[in-house]
């Protein structure tokens, strides 16, 4: 009798929940159907239909929980397919997530990330004279793009952390990178068995998954999974698996800048306590030996080669040409995205953060760029290591990568600020909870493998 009554109560509660959530579920299903229809229509109407599909789907998701929109900006940062030939889908979702994040932000603890915001504002402010001196469309478009990639990303990261969405956002991101790493590893093995040698893997150049993009994404994912601060609630087996799959993708891509960046990020996590009284294990340093060897031998071989068009020689040539462009306007630069204009015969994006910034916005802009990073690292390293270590590691991972690669690119240039601000958001969340009373973090989700085995 008791069981029957309990069953009736349970069924009644379930039906009540379904009725309460029915309108929202209906809206989500309708939005998904419309998005699917527009996705199919994109074969004829192209990018506008795809953008419409994304927007409608996000609006449907917003009816369930508005915080899901900024949350999706992190895992979707790897999607580099172009929407309309100018922006990537990662850019579109970043912009939407930033606007939604501003509505969610309010003032509940947002002052905690003021140093990060001010660092970004300083950089964006000091490059405004460049817009005035070089009034072409690409200049203004890129300034707005960088506004979203810096300030917008910080807003998204903070909201993700404060609203308790960090475990899901970070988890989806590292899983996506893990899948990307497995695909890259399989492609590398296929090429080895067919050609007898390992070559850099281009998973899908049309979707933006070139070797440097794959290497950059997998490097950040590896650092996140290796650090696994307690607020991410990653089970140990999951974190170790993601470290392995991300490392596979990193080595399959043969992106040397990604390898070095990951090494720096791991070093920060290893040398700085992630929690009071504890550091990550030092065995990871064994992995540094093959990384350093591989980077050194490949670079030496390319510089000793007669092929003057390999990546090492090409970079040296671009470095020299970047300095020539900068010398035309050393103080304020020649304009953002100058390589998209017809002003210069050389049309390439400098593969070095400092030379890219120097040629675009001059010495003044480079000073602002350094201020942004110095303030960020000073702030993150002053935080409790539980909240600041991963952000500092992510920032330095990306900064190190771009000593040999492009800096201002979709996805990766926003990811570091999302990670950094997320830790601040989690810190604010924990403080608010502590002020309201004890509220322990839930246990990580564990798969019932033993029960299923029985």
N, C-alpha and C positions, 0 to 999 in steps of 0.2 A: 504493500500500500504506500509506504513512504517513497519507494522508488518511482511509483506511478505518479504521485503528487509532484515529486522533484522533476520528473520528465515533463509534466504539464507546465510547471513554472518555467522550466528551461525553454520549452517550445514557445511559450508566450513571450518571454524576454527576447528570444531570437526574432520572432515575427515583429515585435515592437521596434527592435533595432533596425530591421529591414525596412519597415514603414518609415521610420525617421530618416534613414539614409537613402530612401528610395529616390527622391527628387535629385539628389546629388549624383547617385549612381546613373540615373537616366541621362543627366546632363553630360556626364563623362562618356557614356556609351554613344550618345548623339555626336559629341565632339570627336570621338575616335572615328566614328563612321564618316563624318564630314572630312576629317583629316585624311582618312584612307582614300576617299573619293578624290580629293584634291591631289593626293600623291599619285594616283593613277592618271589624273588629268595632266600632271606635269610632263608626261611624255609628249603632249601636244603643246601645252602652254609654257613649259619650262620653269624657270626659277620662281616667278611670281606665285605660281600655284603651290610650289613646295614651301615657300615662305608662309603663304596663307595656311597651309596644312599645319606647319609648326606652331603658328600663333593660335589657331583654333584648338589644337591639342593642349597647348599650355593653358588656355582659358578654361578648358574642361578640367584640367588637373587643379586649377586654382579654386574650383568650387569645392573640392575635397579638403585641400589644405594649401593656403597661399604660400607657405614656406617651402613647398615642394618645387616651386619655380626657381628661386635662387639656388636651391639644393642641386637641381639638375645641371646648373651651369658648370659645376666641377667635372662630373663624368663626361659631359658633352664637349668639354674643351678639347678632346682629342679629334673631334669631327672637323676635318679641314676641307671638306668639299665646299666649293664656291656656290654662293647664293646670288645669282645675278651678275656674276663675274667680278664683283668688287669685294663684298664681304663673305666670310665663311659662315657656315651655320653655327660654329662656335661663337662668332662675333654677334650674331643675331640673338642667340640665347643669352649671351653675356649682357647685352644691352637690355633685354627684357627683364632678366634677373636683377640687374642693377636698379632699374626703376621700381620694380616690385619690392626689392630690398629696402629702398628708401622709405616706402610706406610702412614697412614692418619695423624699421629701425627705431623710430620714435626717439626717445632720449633715455631709454632704460639701460644705463651702463655704457652707452656709446662713447662717452668721454674717455673711457679707458684706452681707446686706440687713437687718441689725438696725435701722439708723435708720429705714428704711421701716416695718418692723413696729412699732417703738416709737411712731412717729408715729400710726399707726392705733390702737394700743392706748390711747394717751392719750385720743384722742377717744372711743372706745367706753367707756372707764372713767369719764370725767367725766359721761357722760349717764346713768349707772346711777341716780343719785338721782331723775331724771325718771321712771324706771320704778316706783320705790317710791311716789312722790307721785301718779302717775297710773296705777293698776293696772288698765288695761283691755287686752283681748287684742291689739288692734292694736299697742299699745305694745311688747309682748314679741315679737310676730311680726316687727315692723319692726327691732327691735334685732338679732335673729338674722339677718335679711335683710342688714342693713348689715355684720354680722360677716363674712358670706360675700363681700359685694361689696368689702370692703376687704382683710381679712386673707386670706380664701380666694383672692381674685384675685391677691394678691402671691405666695402659694404656687404657684398655677398658672403665673403668669408666670415665676417663678424656675425651676420644673421644666422648662417649655418651653425656656428658654434653656440651662440646664445639660445637658439631655439631647439637645441638637441638633435640637429640633423647631421652633425659631423660624422658619426659612425657610418651612416648610410651613404653620405656623399663620398667620403674617402674610400669606403668599401667598394662602391660601384666603380670608382676611378681605378683603383688598383686591380680589380677584377678585369676591367676593360683592357688595361695595359698588360695584364697577365695573359689574356687571350691573344692580344697582339703579339706578345713575346713568343707564345707557342707557335703561332702561325709563321712568324719570322724564322723560328728555329727549324720548323719542318721544311720551309723553303730553302734554307741554307743547306740542310742535309740532302735534299733532292738535287740541288746544284752540285754538291760535293760528289755524290754517287754518279752523276752524269758527266761532269767535267773533271773530276779528280782534284778539285781545289775549292777552298771557301772564298766566296765573293760577297761584298756588301749586299744586303737584301733590301729590295724596294718592294714592300708589301703591295702597295697600290698607289702609284704616283698620281693618278687622276683624283684620288680621294685625299691626297696630301700626305700619304704615308710613305714618304721617302725615307732613306736610311737615317738622316739626321733627325727627322721628326720622330721616328720610331725610337731611336736611341735616346733622344731628349725626354720623351714621355716615360720610357721604361726606367731611366735614371731616377726621375723624381718618384716614380712608384716604388722603386727599390728602397729609396731612402725612407719613404713613409712606412713601408712594411717593416723595415729593419728597426726604425725608431719605436713604432707602435706604442705611443703613450697611452696611459690607462684610460683616457677619455675616449679613445677610439674603440675600446672594448673588443679588439681583435683577438680571437683565440690564437694560441701559440702556433698550432699546426697551420692555421690559415695564413698567418703572417709569414711563416717560413716558406710556405708554398708560393706565396706572392713574391718573396725575395728571389726564389729560384726561377720562376717563370719570367720575372722582369730581367734577371741577369741573363737568361737565355736570349731574350729579345735584344738586350743591349749588345751582347757579343755577336749575335747574328747580324745586327746592323753594321757592326764595325765602325760605329760613330765614336771616334777617339775623344772628341770633346765631351760626349755623354759619359764615357767611361771615367774620364778625369773628374767631371762634375760629381758623379756618383761617389767617387772615392773621397772627395772633399766633404760631401754631405755626410757620409758614413763616419768620417773622422770626427766631425763635430759631435755627432750623436755618441760616438764611442768615448771621446775624451771628456764630454760634459755629462754630469749625472742627469739621467732622464727623470729620476725620482730621488728623493732624499735617501742617501746612503747606498745608491746602486748605479752601476754603469752597465752598458751592453757588453757582451763577451768580446774578448780581444781576438778570437779565432778569425774574425772577419778580415784581419790584416793579412792573413795568408792569401786571400783573394787578390790583394793589392799587387802581389808579385807578378802573376801573369798579366795583369792589366798594364802595369808599368812596362813590362817586357814587350807586350804587343804594341803599345803606343810608340815606344822607342824604335823598335825594329821597322815598323811600317813607315814611320816618318823618315827614318834614316834611309830606307830603301827608295822612297820617292824622291828625296833630295839628291840621291846618288844616281838616279835614273836619267837616261837621255831624253825621256819623255817630258817635255817642258809644259805639257798641258795636264799633268796629274794634279790632284787636289792641293798638294803642298806648294808646287810652283804657282798654281793659279791663285792661291791665297796671297803669296808674296807679291804677285803682280797687282792684285786688287788692293793690297795695302798701299802700295806705291801710288796707284791711281787715286785712291781715296784722299791721300795727303795732298795731291795736286788739286783735287776738287775743293778741299778745305781752304787751301791757300788763296782761293778766289774771294773768300769772305771769312777771314779767320775769327772775327769777333762774334758775329751772330749766325754764321753759317749760310748755306745757299738755299735752305728750305727743306722741310720735311718731305720725304719721298721724292727727292730730286730726280731719282732714276726713272720716275714715271713721266717726266716732262721731256720736252724736246730741246731744253736749254743746253744739255751736255750730250756729247756723242757717246760717252760711256754710260751704259744703262745697266747697273748692277747694284745690288744692296751690299754694302761692305760687310764681310764676314768677321766682324770684330765689334764688340759693343762700343768701345771708346771711339774708334774711327767712324763708326756709323753715326754716333751722336755728334762727334766733332764736325764732320762734314755737313750734317743737317742743320745743327743749331749753334755751331761754333764753340768757342772757349766758354762763353757765358752758360750755354746749355750744358756743356760737359761738367762744369762746376755744380750746377743744379742736379745733374744726374748722380754725381758722386755724393752730394748731400743727401739725396733720397735713400741711397743704399747705406751710407754711414749712419744716418739717424735710425733706419730700420734695424740694423744690426745692434747698435747701441741699446735700443729699446728692447729688442727681443732677448738679448743676453742679460739684461737686468731683470727680466721677469723670472718668476719661479720656473725652474727648469722643466717642470711638468708641462707648462703651457708654452714656453718660449723656445725650447731646444729644437723641436721639429720645424718651427717657422724659420729659425736661423739657419738650419741645415738646408731647407728648401731654397731660401734666398741665395745662399752661397753656392748651392748646386747649380742653379740657373746662371748666376753671375759667372761662375767658372766656365760653364759650357760656352758662353758667348764670347769668351776670349778667342775662340776659334770658329765662331759661327754667328749667324744673324741674331740680333737681340729682339727688335720689334717685330714679332710674328704673332699670328693669332694663336690662342690657346696657351702656349708655353709662357708668354709674357704676362699673362694674367694669373696663371696657376700659382706662382710663387707668392703673390699677394693674397690670394684666397687662403692658402695654407697658413700664412703668417697671421692673418686676421682671425682665422677660425680658432686658433689657440687663445687669442684674447677674448673672443666670444665665449668660449668654454669657461675661461677663468671668471668672467662676469657671471655666467650662469651658476657656477659653483658658489660664488660669493652670495648671490641672491638666495640660493637655496640654503646656505648656511645661516643667513640672517633670518630666514623664515622658519628654520628648524631642521633637524637632521633628516636627510633623505638620501639614503645610500644609492649608489649607481646600480642598475640592474645587472644581473649576471650575463655574460656573453651567451649568445644563442649557440647551442651545441646540437649537432645532429645526433639523433638516437641510433647510432650505428650498432651498438651492442644489442639493443632491443630488436632491431630489424634482423640482426644475425640469428637471434633465437627463433 
